[in-house]
Amino acid sequence: MGRQAYRFSRRLVLAAATAALGLVSLGAGEALAQSTLERAQAEGFIRVGFANEAPYGYATADGRLTGEAPEIAKAVLARLGIEEVDGVLTEFGSLIPGLRARRFDIIAAGMFINPQRCGQVLFSEPTYGIGQAFLVKEGNPKGINNYDDVAANDDVTLAVMAGAVEMGYATDSGVPRDRITTLPDPATGLAAVQAGRADAFALTSLAIGQLVENAGAGAGVERAEPFSMIAGENTKGHGAFAFRPGDEDLRDAFNAELADFIGSEEHLALVAEFGFTEAELPELTTAELCGE
């Protein structure tokens, strides 16, 4: 799949034409004064970036945008009067640049909050907290269960997704950079382990579990034991939505609705099909995770 907008509706085309006419009749300065939130509420739709990483945000075979983050986004944005959510497929490492370049208005990909990213985007409050796991060959022949195992064995190579936090987790744990390969997405991580180009592929425990399930019987891979101890600390990654600097009103309005939604029966029922339970409810705030 290319970098295309999913569910690119006639409504979006009409709205774009209306906006173009508005620039002529009202003047560019007045049109640009409208905030992202105001525009989305007026037009009834918004675009979100996602990276095709199940269970966080992905497109089905028929092009439907789904996953933990998109489904929460749809529910929360509907409360703000924004009924339509269009997805823009983007490699994970390009999500923040794409957001800042206005290719879309929200990142809905379960992106972890960390101080470095907090300097580039505005995060919502987190929607989940989760540990890590490795994808390994069936039987885990090299006994790789955490980053310390990788660091301790010079013969072990690790694959991580470009732009994801796992690179930092690995280097913080003492894994040399020359034994780490960066890949664009989970599908290439699966292929790398199957072909022996990497001994393990690191992601969250749910993402690895989903990768194994989707690969099916006979794929020759399995999920190693999930863990949360990283570089001597009990670490859970907390995922959230990301907004452009300057879109504080959109982030704040989203957060106001999110506060009543996360942990509710409606929320837990919505994300259950993606493997999320009460055990994955967030434990930290965005301010704590950003180091404020």
MIFI-140956 format. One record per residue: residue number from 1; residue in one letter; x, y, z of N, C-alpha, C in turn. Coordinates in pm, whole numbers. Layout:
<recs>
[NUM; "A"; [X; Y; Z]; [X; Y; Z]; [X; Y; Z]]
...
</recs>
This chain:
<recs>
[1; "M"; [83; -121; 0]; [0; 0; 0]; [86; 125; 0]]
[2; "G"; [51; 224; -79]; [125; 349; -83]; [77; 443; 23]]
[3; "R"; [136; 561; 24]; [96; 660; 122]; [-30; 729; 73]]
[4; "Q"; [-145; 664; 93]; [-268; 717; 41]; [-366; 737; 154]]
[5; "A"; [-465; 819; 129]; [-568; 842; 229]; [-674; 734; 215]]
[6; "Y"; [-709; 670; 325]; [-813; 570; 325]; [-947; 637; 346]]
[7; "R"; [-1051; 577; 285]; [-1186; 630; 294]; [-1188; 777; 252]]
[8; "F"; [-1117; 805; 141]; [-1110; 942; 90]; [-1244; 970; 23]]
[9; "S"; [-1332; 1038; 93]; [-1471; 1046; 54]; [-1501; 1164; -37]]
[10; "R"; [-1619; 1155; -100]; [-1667; 1266; -180]; [-1682; 1391; -94]]
[11; "R"; [-1716; 1367; 33]; [-1731; 1479; 125]; [-1601; 1557; 139]]
[12; "L"; [-1488; 1484; 142]; [-1357; 1548; 153]; [-1327; 1631; 28]]
[13; "V"; [-1361; 1575; -89]; [-1336; 1647; -214]; [-1418; 1775; -218]]
[14; "L"; [-1547; 1764; -181]; [-1632; 1882; -180]; [-1583; 1986; -81]]
[15; "A"; [-1537; 1938; 35]; [-1488; 2031; 136]; [-1364; 2104; 87]]
[16; "A"; [-1276; 2031; 15]; [-1155; 2094; -38]; [-1191; 2201; -140]]
[17; "A"; [-1291; 2170; -224]; [-1332; 2268; -324]; [-1392; 2391; -257]]
[18; "T"; [-1473; 2368; -154]; [-1533; 2479; -80]; [-1426; 2565; -15]]
[19; "A"; [-1325; 2499; 40]; [-1216; 2574; 104]; [-1142; 2659; 3]]
[20; "A"; [-1122; 2603; -118]; [-1051; 2679; -221]; [-1129; 2803; -261]]
[21; "L"; [-1261; 2786; -276]; [-1345; 2901; -308]; [-1342; 3004; -197]]
[22; "G"; [-1335; 2953; -73]; [-1332; 3042; 42]; [-1209; 3129; 43]]
[23; "L"; [-1097; 3073; -4]; [-974; 3151; -9]; [-987; 3267; -107]]
[24; "V"; [-1062; 3242; -216]; [-1080; 3348; -314]; [-1171; 3456; -262]]
[25; "S"; [-1285; 3414; -201]; [-1387; 3510; -162]; [-1357; 3582; -31]]
[26; "L"; [-1291; 3511; 60]; [-1269; 3570; 192]; [-1128; 3626; 208]]
[27; "G"; [-1035; 3575; 127]; [-897; 3618; 144]; [-821; 3515; 224]]
[28; "A"; [-697; 3492; 184]; [-617; 3388; 248]; [-597; 3412; 395]]
[29; "G"; [-578; 3537; 436]; [-553; 3565; 576]; [-667; 3523; 665]]
[30; "E"; [-791; 3552; 624]; [-906; 3515; 707]; [-925; 3365; 711]]
[31; "A"; [-904; 3296; 595]; [-922; 3151; 591]; [-820; 3081; 679]]
[32; "L"; [-697; 3127; 675]; [-592; 3063; 753]; [-606; 3090; 902]]
[33; "A"; [-686; 3188; 940]; [-704; 3218; 1081]; [-787; 3111; 1151]]
[34; "Q"; [-857; 3029; 1074]; [-939; 2923; 1132]; [-848; 2814; 1187]]
[35; "S"; [-872; 2772; 1311]; [-788; 2669; 1372]; [-822; 2532; 1315]]
[36; "T"; [-734; 2435; 1340]; [-759; 2298; 1294]; [-887; 2243; 1353]]
[37; "L"; [-910; 2270; 1481]; [-1033; 2224; 1546]; [-1155; 2287; 1483]]
[38; "E"; [-1150; 2416; 1462]; [-1265; 2486; 1402]; [-1294; 2434; 1262]]
[39; "R"; [-1188; 2415; 1183]; [-1209; 2363; 1049]; [-1269; 2224; 1051]]
[40; "A"; [-1214; 2136; 1136]; [-1262; 1998; 1142]; [-1408; 1994; 1188]]
[41; "Q"; [-1444; 2077; 1283]; [-1583; 2079; 1328]; [-1677; 2134; 1221]]
[42; "A"; [-1630; 2234; 1147]; [-1712; 2292; 1041]; [-1732; 2194; 925]]
[43; "E"; [-1627; 2120; 891]; [-1632; 2031; 775]; [-1674; 1889; 812]]
[44; "G"; [-1665; 1855; 941]; [-1711; 1724; 987]; [-1615; 1610; 965]]
[45; "F"; [-1491; 1638; 928]; [-1395; 1530; 910]; [-1255; 1579; 948]]
[46; "I"; [-1167; 1479; 970]; [-1027; 1508; 1002]; [-943; 1392; 951]]
[47; "R"; [-815; 1419; 921]; [-725; 1314; 875]; [-627; 1276; 986]]
[48; "V"; [-603; 1146; 998]; [-508; 1096; 1097]; [-402; 1012; 1028]]
[49; "G"; [-279; 1017; 1079]; [-171; 934; 1028]; [-163; 804; 1106]]
[50; "F"; [-138; 695; 1036]; [-121; 564; 1100]; [-12; 488; 1028]]
[51; "A"; [39; 381; 1090]; [158; 314; 1035]; [138; 167; 1003]]
[52; "N"; [13; 121; 996]; [-15; -20; 965]; [55; -113; 1064]]
[53; "E"; [41; -84; 1192]; [95; -169; 1298]; [-21; -217; 1385]]
[54; "A"; [-59; -343; 1363]; [-163; -402; 1448]; [-103; -432; 1585]]
[55; "P"; [-178; -411; 1694]; [-320; -373; 1699]; [-343; -223; 1718]]
[56; "Y"; [-242; -140; 1696]; [-253; 2; 1730]; [-324; 85; 1625]]
[57; "G"; [-290; 68; 1498]; [-355; 139; 1390]; [-320; 74; 1259]]
[58; "Y"; [-420; 29; 1183]; [-391; -41; 1059]; [-515; -38; 968]]
[59; "A"; [-494; -74; 842]; [-603; -81; 746]; [-635; -228; 719]]
[60; "T"; [-763; -259; 713]; [-806; -394; 679]; [-790; -416; 529]]
[61; "A"; [-814; -539; 486]; [-797; -573; 344]; [-887; -489; 254]]
[62; "D"; [-1003; -448; 307]; [-1094; -367; 226]; [-1073; -217; 246]]
[63; "G"; [-962; -179; 314]; [-928; -38; 326]; [-989; 33; 444]]
[64; "R"; [-1050; -41; 538]; [-1111; 24; 654]; [-1005; 52; 760]]
[65; "L"; [-1002; 174; 811]; [-908; 214; 915]; [-958; 166; 1051]]
[66; "T"; [-874; 91; 1123]; [-915; 40; 1253]; [-793; 25; 1344]]
[67; "G"; [-811; -38; 1458]; [-705; -52; 1558]; [-739; 28; 1683]]
[68; "E"; [-661; 6; 1788]; [-688; 71; 1917]; [-696; 222; 1903]]
[69; "A"; [-595; 283; 1841]; [-592; 429; 1833]; [-700; 487; 1740]]
[70; "P"; [-716; 438; 1617]; [-821; 493; 1532]; [-961; 478; 1589]]
[71; "E"; [-989; 365; 1654]; [-1124; 345; 1708]; [-1150; 440; 1826]]
[72; "I"; [-1050; 462; 1910]; [-1067; 560; 2017]; [-1083; 699; 1957]]
[73; "A"; [-1002; 729; 1856]; [-1011; 860; 1790]; [-1152; 883; 1735]]
[74; "K"; [-1208; 785; 1669]; [-1343; 799; 1613]; [-1445; 830; 1723]]
[75; "A"; [-1434; 756; 1834]; [-1530; 775; 1943]; [-1516; 913; 2006]]
[76; "V"; [-1393; 957; 2030]; [-1370; 1085; 2096]; [-1403; 1201; 2003]]
[77; "L"; [-1360; 1192; 1878]; [-1384; 1301; 1784]; [-1532; 1318; 1754]]
[78; "A"; [-1608; 1206; 1756]; [-1753; 1218; 1736]; [-1816; 1304; 1844]]
[79; "R"; [-1763; 1297; 1964]; [-1814; 1380; 2074]; [-1785; 1528; 2051]]
[80; "L"; [-1687; 1555; 1965]; [-1653; 1693; 1931]; [-1722; 1739; 1804]]
[81; "G"; [-1811; 1654; 1751]; [-1883; 1690; 1630]; [-1809; 1658; 1502]]
[82; "I"; [-1703; 1578; 1511]; [-1624; 1540; 1394]; [-1653; 1393; 1366]]
[83; "E"; [-1740; 1367; 1271]; [-1794; 1233; 1252]; [-1712; 1144; 1160]]
[84; "E"; [-1629; 1203; 1075]; [-1555; 1123; 978]; [-1405; 1134; 1002]]
[85; "V"; [-1338; 1018; 1006]; [-1194; 1012; 1029]; [-1130; 940; 911]]
[86; "D"; [-1047; 1010; 837]; [-978; 953; 721]; [-834; 921; 759]]
[87; "G"; [-783; 804; 716]; [-649; 761; 751]; [-548; 783; 641]]
[88; "V"; [-429; 827; 678]; [-319; 845; 582]; [-206; 749; 623]]
[89; "L"; [-183; 647; 541]; [-80; 547; 572]; [59; 609; 558]]
[90; "T"; [140; 593; 663]; [272; 654; 667]; [368; 562; 741]]
[91; "E"; [491; 548; 693]; [589; 471; 769]; [605; 533; 907]]
[92; "F"; [627; 450; 1009]; [628; 499; 1146]; [728; 614; 1164]]
[93; "G"; [847; 597; 1108]; [950; 699; 1125]; [917; 831; 1059]]
[94; "S"; [816; 834; 972]; [776; 957; 902]; [649; 1018; 959]]
[95; "L"; [595; 961; 1067]; [470; 1012; 1121]; [484; 1154; 1175]]
[96; "I"; [586; 1180; 1254]; [602; 1314; 1310]; [633; 1416; 1199]]
[97; "P"; [725; 1388; 1107]; [744; 1482; 996]; [616; 1504; 915]]
[98; "G"; [538; 1398; 894]; [414; 1411; 819]; [312; 1498; 891]]
[99; "L"; [305; 1484; 1023]; [215; 1567; 1102]; [256; 1713; 1092]]
[100; "R"; [383; 1740; 1109]; [432; 1877; 1107]; [421; 1939; 967]]
[101; "A"; [423; 1854; 864]; [408; 1902; 727]; [261; 1914; 686]]
[102; "R"; [170; 1886; 778]; [25; 1899; 759]; [-33; 1799; 659]]
[103; "R"; [30; 1684; 645]; [-29; 1577; 565]; [-151; 1520; 635]]
[104; "F"; [-156; 1532; 766]; [-270; 1491; 848]; [-263; 1573; 975]]
[105; "D"; [-368; 1562; 1058]; [-380; 1651; 1174]; [-357; 1584; 1309]]
[106; "I"; [-361; 1453; 1312]; [-341; 1377; 1436]; [-264; 1250; 1401]]
[107; "I"; [-173; 1209; 1487]; [-112; 1077; 1475]; [-192; 980; 1561]]
[108; "A"; [-250; 879; 1496]; [-329; 777; 1566]; [-263; 643; 1543]]
[109; "A"; [-150; 621; 1609]; [-70; 502; 1585]; [-18; 439; 1714]]
[110; "G"; [-78; 476; 1828]; [-30; 422; 1955]; [111; 465; 1988]]
[111; "M"; [152; 582; 1944]; [291; 629; 1961]; [324; 650; 2107]]
[112; "F"; [440; 595; 2150]; [484; 613; 2289]; [522; 758; 2315]]
[113; "I"; [490; 803; 2434]; [531; 936; 2480]; [671; 926; 2538]]
[114; "N"; [762; 1011; 2492]; [893; 1023; 2557]; [942; 1167; 2543]]
[115; "P"; [1039; 1208; 2623]; [1082; 1349; 2623]; [1125; 1401; 2487]]
[116; "Q"; [1195; 1319; 2408]; [1240; 1365; 2277]; [1121; 1399; 2188]]
[117; "R"; [1022; 1312; 2183]; [904; 1339; 2101]; [822; 1455; 2157]]
[118; "C"; [825; 1471; 2289]; [750; 1581; 2351]; [802; 1717; 2304]]
[119; "G"; [926; 1722; 2258]; [981; 1846; 2205]; [940; 1873; 2062]]
[120; "Q"; [872; 1775; 1998]; [835; 1788; 1858]; [685; 1797; 1836]]
[121; "V"; [607; 1735; 1924]; [462; 1730; 1907]; [393; 1755; 2041]]
[122; "L"; [262; 1774; 2035]; [178; 1783; 2155]; [110; 1648; 2174]]
[123; "F"; [132; 1585; 2288]; [68; 1457; 2314]; [-61; 1473; 2392]]
[124; "S"; [-158; 1388; 2362]; [-275; 1373; 2448]; [-232; 1300; 2574]]
[125; "E"; [-324; 1281; 2667]; [-299; 1191; 2778]; [-292; 1048; 2722]]
[126; "P"; [-217; 961; 2784]; [-201; 825; 2730]; [-330; 743; 2735]]
[127; "T"; [-339; 647; 2644]; [-455; 558; 2640]; [-422; 417; 2687]]
[128; "Y"; [-293; 385; 2699]; [-254; 252; 2747]; [-110; 255; 2796]]
[129; "G"; [-73; 153; 2875]; [65; 130; 2916]; [96; -17; 2896]]
[130; "I"; [213; -48; 2837]; [239; -186; 2799]; [389; -216; 2798]]
[131; "G"; [422; -344; 2815]; [560; -389; 2812]; [603; -436; 2674]]
[132; "Q"; [720; -498; 2667]; [783; -537; 2542]; [783; -689; 2523]]
[133; "A"; [814; -729; 2400]; [838; -870; 2369]; [918; -878; 2240]]
[134; "F"; [979; -993; 2218]; [1055; -1016; 2096]; [985; -1120; 2008]]
[135; "L"; [993; -1099; 1878]; [960; -1203; 1783]; [1087; -1283; 1757]]
[136; "V"; [1080; -1415; 1774]; [1197; -1502; 1756]; [1155; -1624; 1676]]
[137; "K"; [1254; -1700; 1633]; [1222; -1824; 1564]; [1156; -1922; 1661]]
[138; "E"; [1075; -2009; 1604]; [1000; -2105; 1685]; [1095; -2186; 1773]]
[139; "G"; [1062; -2196; 1901]; [1147; -2265; 1997]; [1249; -2175; 2062]]
[140; "N"; [1260; -2051; 2013]; [1355; -1952; 2066]; [1494; -2016; 2086]]
[141; "P"; [1556; -2062; 1977]; [1680; -2140; 1988]; [1795; -2069; 2056]]
[142; "K"; [1799; -1936; 2051]; [1909; -1862; 2115]; [1871; -1807; 2251]]
[143; "G"; [1753; -1841; 2300]; [1713; -1802; 2435]; [1710; -1651; 2455]]
[144; "I"; [1652; -1578; 2360]; [1649; -1431; 2365]; [1515; -1386; 2422]]
[145; "N"; [1517; -1334; 2544]; [1393; -1294; 2610]; [1387; -1148; 2650]]
[146; "N"; [1498; -1075; 2638]; [1499; -933; 2673]; [1624; -868; 2615]]
[147; "Y"; [1635; -738; 2630]; [1749; -665; 2573]; [1882; -707; 2637]]
[148; "D"; [1879; -742; 2764]; [2002; -786; 2830]; [2056; -913; 2765]]
[149; "D"; [1965; -1003; 2724]; [2007; -1126; 2656]; [2076; -1093; 2524]]
[150; "V"; [2024; -994; 2452]; [2085; -954; 2326]; [2224; -895; 2351]]
[151; "A"; [2233; -806; 2450]; [2361; -740; 2480]; [2469; -840; 2521]]
[152; "A"; [2427; -947; 2589]; [2524; -1043; 2644]; [2578; -1142; 2541]]
[153; "N"; [2516; -1150; 2424]; [2555; -1250; 2325]; [2598; -1181; 2196]]
[154; "D"; [2727; -1184; 2166]; [2781; -1116; 2048]; [2729; -1174; 1917]]
[155; "D"; [2671; -1292; 1922]; [2622; -1356; 1801]; [2476; -1322; 1770]]
[156; "V"; [2413; -1246; 1858]; [2270; -1215; 1841]; [2252; -1079; 1775]]
[157; "T"; [2165; -1075; 1675]; [2131; -949; 1609]; [1984; -917; 1637]]
[158; "L"; [1956; -788; 1646]; [1822; -742; 1681]; [1769; -648; 1573]]
[159; "A"; [1642; -662; 1538]; [1576; -570; 1445]; [1476; -485; 1522]]
[160; "V"; [1469; -357; 1489]; [1373; -265; 1548]; [1308; -184; 1436]]
[161; "M"; [1195; -121; 1466]; [1126; -41; 1366]; [1184; 101; 1365]]
[162; "A"; [1210; 153; 1248]; [1267; 287; 1235]; [1177; 390; 1302]]
[163; "G"; [1237; 475; 1385]; [1163; 580; 1452]; [1095; 537; 1580]]
[164; "A"; [1099; 409; 1613]; [1032; 359; 1733]; [1125; 362; 1854]]
[165; "V"; [1068; 345; 1974]; [1146; 359; 2097]; [1240; 242; 2121]]
[166; "E"; [1218; 130; 2052]; [1297; 11; 2080]; [1447; 29; 2054]]
[167; "M"; [1482; 117; 1962]; [1625; 145; 1941]; [1687; 200; 2069]]
[168; "G"; [1620; 296; 2132]; [1671; 353; 2257]; [1675; 250; 2369]]
[169; "Y"; [1571; 168; 2377]; [1570; 63; 2480]; [1691; -29; 2463]]
[170; "A"; [1719; -65; 2338]; [1830; -157; 2311]; [1965; -95; 2346]]
[171; "T"; [1989; 27; 2299]; [2119; 90; 2326]; [2136; 122; 2474]]
[172; "D"; [2028; 161; 2541]; [2035; 184; 2686]; [2070; 57; 2762]]
[173; "S"; [2036; -57; 2703]; [2064; -186; 2766]; [2201; -240; 2727]]
[174; "G"; [2277; -165; 2647]; [2412; -205; 2612]; [2425; -282; 2483]]
[175; "V"; [2321; -284; 2401]; [2331; -352; 2271]; [2406; -260; 2175]]
[176; "P"; [2517; -305; 2114]; [2591; -221; 2020]; [2507; -189; 1896]]
[177; "R"; [2526; -69; 1843]; [2449; -28; 1727]; [2474; -117; 1606]]
[178; "D"; [2597; -173; 1595]; [2627; -255; 1478]; [2558; -391; 1480]]
[179; "R"; [2488; -421; 1591]; [2409; -543; 1597]; [2258; -514; 1595]]
[180; "I"; [2223; -391; 1558]; [2083; -352; 1550]; [2052; -309; 1407]]
[181; "T"; [1946; -366; 1351]; [1899; -331; 1217]; [1767; -256; 1229]]
[182; "T"; [1753; -145; 1157]; [1625; -73; 1156]; [1547; -110; 1032]]
[183; "L"; [1418; -134; 1051]; [1329; -177; 943]; [1205; -87; 940]]
[184; "P"; [1137; -78; 826]; [1027; 18; 816]; [897; -20; 885]]
[185; "D"; [871; -151; 902]; [740; -192; 953]; [745; -335; 1009]]
[186; "P"; [637; -378; 1076]; [636; -513; 1133]; [649; -624; 1029]]
[187; "A"; [594; -604; 911]; [602; -709; 808]; [746; -740; 772]]
[188; "T"; [829; -638; 761]; [970; -663; 729]; [1045; -720; 849]]
[189; "G"; [998; -690; 971]; [1055; -752; 1089]; [1029; -901; 1092]]
[190; "L"; [908; -939; 1059]; [873; -1081; 1050]; [959; -1150; 946]]
[191; "A"; [971; -1090; 830]; [1049; -1151; 722]; [1196; -1164; 760]]
[192; "A"; [1248; -1065; 833]; [1389; -1068; 874]; [1417; -1183; 969]]
[193; "V"; [1327; -1207; 1063]; [1346; -1318; 1158]; [1330; -1451; 1085]]
[194; "Q"; [1231; -1461; 1001]; [1210; -1586; 928]; [1330; -1622; 841]]
[195; "A"; [1392; -1521; 780]; [1504; -1545; 689]; [1638; -1554; 761]]
[196; "G"; [1640; -1528; 893]; [1764; -1533; 968]; [1848; -1408; 956]]
[197; "R"; [1792; -1299; 899]; [1866; -1174; 890]; [1871; -1102; 1025]]
[198; "A"; [1781; -1141; 1115]; [1781; -1092; 1253]; [1738; -1206; 1342]]
[199; "D"; [1795; -1212; 1463]; [1758; -1319; 1556]; [1632; -1284; 1634]]
[200; "A"; [1603; -1154; 1644]; [1484; -1111; 1717]; [1437; -978; 1661]]
[201; "F"; [1307; -954; 1672]; [1246; -828; 1632]; [1169; -775; 1752]]
[202; "A"; [1196; -651; 1792]; [1139; -595; 1915]; [1023; -501; 1888]]
[203; "L"; [914; -523; 1961]; [798; -433; 1962]; [727; -452; 2094]]
[204; "T"; [610; -392; 2109]; [532; -416; 2230]; [481; -560; 2230]]
[205; "S"; [447; -607; 2348]; [403; -746; 2360]; [277; -774; 2278]]
[206; "L"; [183; -678; 2275]; [60; -698; 2197]; [89; -698; 2047]]
[207; "A"; [177; -609; 2002]; [209; -603; 1859]; [277; -731; 1813]]
[208; "I"; [369; -784; 1894]; [435; -909; 1857]; [334; -1024; 1858]]
[209; "G"; [247; -1026; 1958]; [144; -1130; 1962]; [55; -1125; 1839]]
[210; "Q"; [18; -1005; 1796]; [-66; -989; 1677]; [10; -1033; 1552]]
[211; "L"; [139; -1004; 1546]; [221; -1042; 1432]; [228; -1194; 1418]]
[212; "V"; [246; -1262; 1531]; [250; -1409; 1530]; [115; -1467; 1488]]
[213; "E"; [9; -1410; 1543]; [-125; -1459; 1509]; [-155; -1442; 1361]]
[214; "N"; [-121; -1325; 1306]; [-147; -1299; 1165]; [-60; -1385; 1073]]
[215; "A"; [62; -1418; 1120]; [151; -1502; 1039]; [96; -1642; 1024]]
[216; "G"; [29; -1690; 1130]; [-37; -1819; 1124]; [54; -1937; 1152]]
[217; "A"; [-9; -2054; 1163]; [66; -2177; 1189]; [160; -2206; 1072]]
[218; "G"; [278; -2254; 1107]; [375; -2287; 1005]; [465; -2172; 964]]
[219; "A"; [448; -2055; 1028]; [531; -1939; 995]; [671; -1951; 1053]]
[220; "G"; [688; -2041; 1152]; [820; -2065; 1208]; [867; -1961; 1309]]
[221; "V"; [774; -1884; 1365]; [810; -1781; 1463]; [718; -1791; 1585]]
[222; "E"; [763; -1726; 1693]; [681; -1720; 1814]; [715; -1593; 1890]]
[223; "R"; [631; -1561; 1988]; [659; -1449; 2077]; [735; -1500; 2198]]
[224; "A"; [851; -1439; 2225]; [924; -1473; 2347]; [848; -1418; 2467]]
[225; "E"; [890; -1454; 2586]; [821; -1412; 2708]; [818; -1259; 2720]]
[226; "P"; [700; -1198; 2736]; [693; -1052; 2753]; [769; -1005; 2876]]
[227; "F"; [819; -882; 2870]; [898; -828; 2981]; [877; -677; 2990]]
[228; "S"; [912; -621; 3105]; [904; -475; 3121]; [1030; -418; 3187]]
[229; "M"; [1125; -504; 3226]; [1251; -456; 3283]; [1345; -417; 3170]]
[230; "I"; [1380; -289; 3163]; [1467; -238; 3058]; [1574; -151; 3122]]
[231; "A"; [1699; -185; 3099]; [1813; -113; 3156]; [1799; -99; 3308]]
[232; "G"; [1754; -208; 3372]; [1744; -211; 3517]; [1622; -142; 3575]]
[233; "E"; [1531; -93; 3491]; [1411; -25; 3541]; [1285; -94; 3489]]
[234; "N"; [1182; -94; 3571]; [1053; -147; 3531]; [986; -44; 3442]]
[235; "T"; [983; -71; 3313]; [941; 28; 3215]; [821; -20; 3135]]
[236; "K"; [716; 61; 3136]; [603; 38; 3048]; [593; 155; 2952]]
[237; "G"; [580; 125; 2823]; [559; 232; 2727]; [413; 277; 2731]]
[238; "H"; [392; 406; 2725]; [256; 462; 2727]; [227; 528; 2593]]
[239; "G"; [123; 480; 2525]; [87; 531; 2394]; [-18; 640; 2400]]
[240; "A"; [-13; 732; 2304]; [-106; 845; 2302]; [-122; 895; 2159]]
[241; "F"; [-208; 996; 2144]; [-226; 1067; 2018]; [-134; 1187; 2016]]
[242; "A"; [-89; 1224; 1897]; [1; 1339; 1883]; [-62; 1445; 1793]]
[243; "F"; [-38; 1572; 1830]; [-94; 1687; 1759]; [19; 1784; 1727]]
[244; "R"; [-4; 1870; 1629]; [97; 1971; 1593]; [109; 2078; 1699]]
[245; "P"; [230; 2129; 1725]; [244; 2250; 1805]; [162; 2361; 1741]]
[246; "G"; [86; 2433; 1821]; [-6; 2533; 1769]; [-150; 2486; 1769]]
[247; "D"; [-171; 2353; 1779]; [-306; 2297; 1784]; [-344; 2262; 1927]]
[248; "E"; [-306; 2349; 2021]; [-337; 2323; 2162]; [-487; 2312; 2186]]
[249; "D"; [-567; 2392; 2112]; [-711; 2387; 2135]; [-768; 2250; 2095]]
[250; "L"; [-718; 2192; 1987]; [-761; 2058; 1946]; [-715; 1955; 2047]]
[251; "R"; [-589; 1963; 2088]; [-539; 1868; 2189]; [-618; 1878; 2320]]
[252; "D"; [-646; 1999; 2364]; [-716; 2018; 2492]; [-861; 1969; 2484]]
[253; "A"; [-928; 1997; 2372]; [-1066; 1951; 2355]; [-1069; 1798; 2349]]
[254; "F"; [-972; 1739; 2280]; [-961; 1593; 2271]; [-938; 1534; 2410]]
[255; "N"; [-846; 1594; 2486]; [-815; 1546; 2621]; [-936; 1553; 2713]]
[256; "A"; [-1016; 1658; 2700]; [-1133; 1673; 2786]; [-1231; 1558; 2768]]
[257; "E"; [-1249; 1516; 2644]; [-1337; 1402; 2618]; [-1269; 1271; 2652]]
[258; "L"; [-1140; 1263; 2628]; [-1065; 1141; 2656]; [-1067; 1106; 2804]]
[259; "A"; [-1066; 1209; 2890]; [-1061; 1187; 3034]; [-1180; 1106; 3083]]
[260; "D"; [-1298; 1130; 3025]; [-1417; 1056; 3065]; [-1429; 922; 2996]]
[261; "F"; [-1352; 905; 2889]; [-1366; 785; 2806]; [-1274; 671; 2849]]
[262; "I"; [-1146; 701; 2873]; [-1049; 596; 2905]; [-1084; 529; 3039]]
[263; "G"; [-1094; 398; 3037]; [-1129; 322; 3155]; [-1278; 298; 3170]]
[264; "S"; [-1359; 361; 3086]; [-1504; 340; 3092]; [-1540; 204; 3031]]
[265; "E"; [-1662; 159; 3056]; [-1708; 34; 2997]; [-1707; 42; 2844]]
[266; "E"; [-1744; 158; 2792]; [-1745; 177; 2647]; [-1604; 162; 2590]]
[267; "H"; [-1507; 222; 2656]; [-1368; 213; 2610]; [-1318; 69; 2613]]
[268; "L"; [-1336; 2; 2726]; [-1283; -133; 2740]; [-1347; -230; 2642]]
[269; "A"; [-1478; -211; 2616]; [-1546; -296; 2518]; [-1493; -269; 2377]]
[270; "L"; [-1462; -143; 2349]; [-1416; -103; 2216]; [-1279; -163; 2184]]
[271; "V"; [-1188; -165; 2282]; [-1050; -208; 2255]; [-1026; -356; 2286]]
[272; "A"; [-1128; -424; 2340]; [-1109; -565; 2376]; [-1072; -649; 2255]]
[273; "E"; [-1130; -620; 2138]; [-1101; -701; 2020]; [-956; -688; 1974]]
[274; "F"; [-887; -585; 2022]; [-747; -564; 1986]; [-652; -617; 2092]]
[275; "G"; [-707; -685; 2195]; [-625; -748; 2297]; [-600; -663; 2420]]
[276; "F"; [-660; -545; 2429]; [-640; -457; 2544]; [-740; -488; 2654]]
[277; "T"; [-690; -484; 2778]; [-774; -509; 2895]; [-747; -401; 2999]]
[278; "E"; [-808; -415; 3115]; [-781; -321; 3224]; [-634; -321; 3263]]
[279; "A"; [-566; -434; 3241]; [-424; -443; 3277]; [-338; -347; 3197]]
[280; "E"; [-389; -303; 3080]; [-312; -210; 2996]; [-355; -64; 3014]]
[281; "L"; [-438; -35; 3113]; [-476; 105; 3135]; [-352; 185; 3176]]
[282; "P"; [-343; 311; 3136]; [-223; 391; 3165]; [-201; 411; 3315]]
[283; "E"; [-73; 417; 3352]; [-35; 435; 3492]; [32; 570; 3518]]
[284; "L"; [72; 639; 3410]; [142; 767; 3422]; [71; 872; 3339]]
[285; "T"; [99; 999; 3367]; [42; 1109; 3289]; [142; 1155; 3183]]
[286; "T"; [91; 1233; 3089]; [179; 1287; 2986]; [287; 1375; 3046]]
[287; "A"; [252; 1458; 3144]; [351; 1545; 3208]; [463; 1463; 3270]]
[288; "E"; [429; 1351; 3335]; [531; 1265; 3395]; [620; 1202; 3288]]
[289; "L"; [557; 1158; 3179]; [632; 1091; 3073]; [719; 1186; 2992]]
[290; "C"; [677; 1312; 2984]; [756; 1413; 2913]; [867; 1470; 3002]]
[291; "G"; [862; 1436; 3130]; [964; 1486; 3222]; [943; 1631; 3262]]
[292; "E"; [817; 1675; 3262]; [787; 1813; 3298]; [787; 1833; 3449]]
</recs>
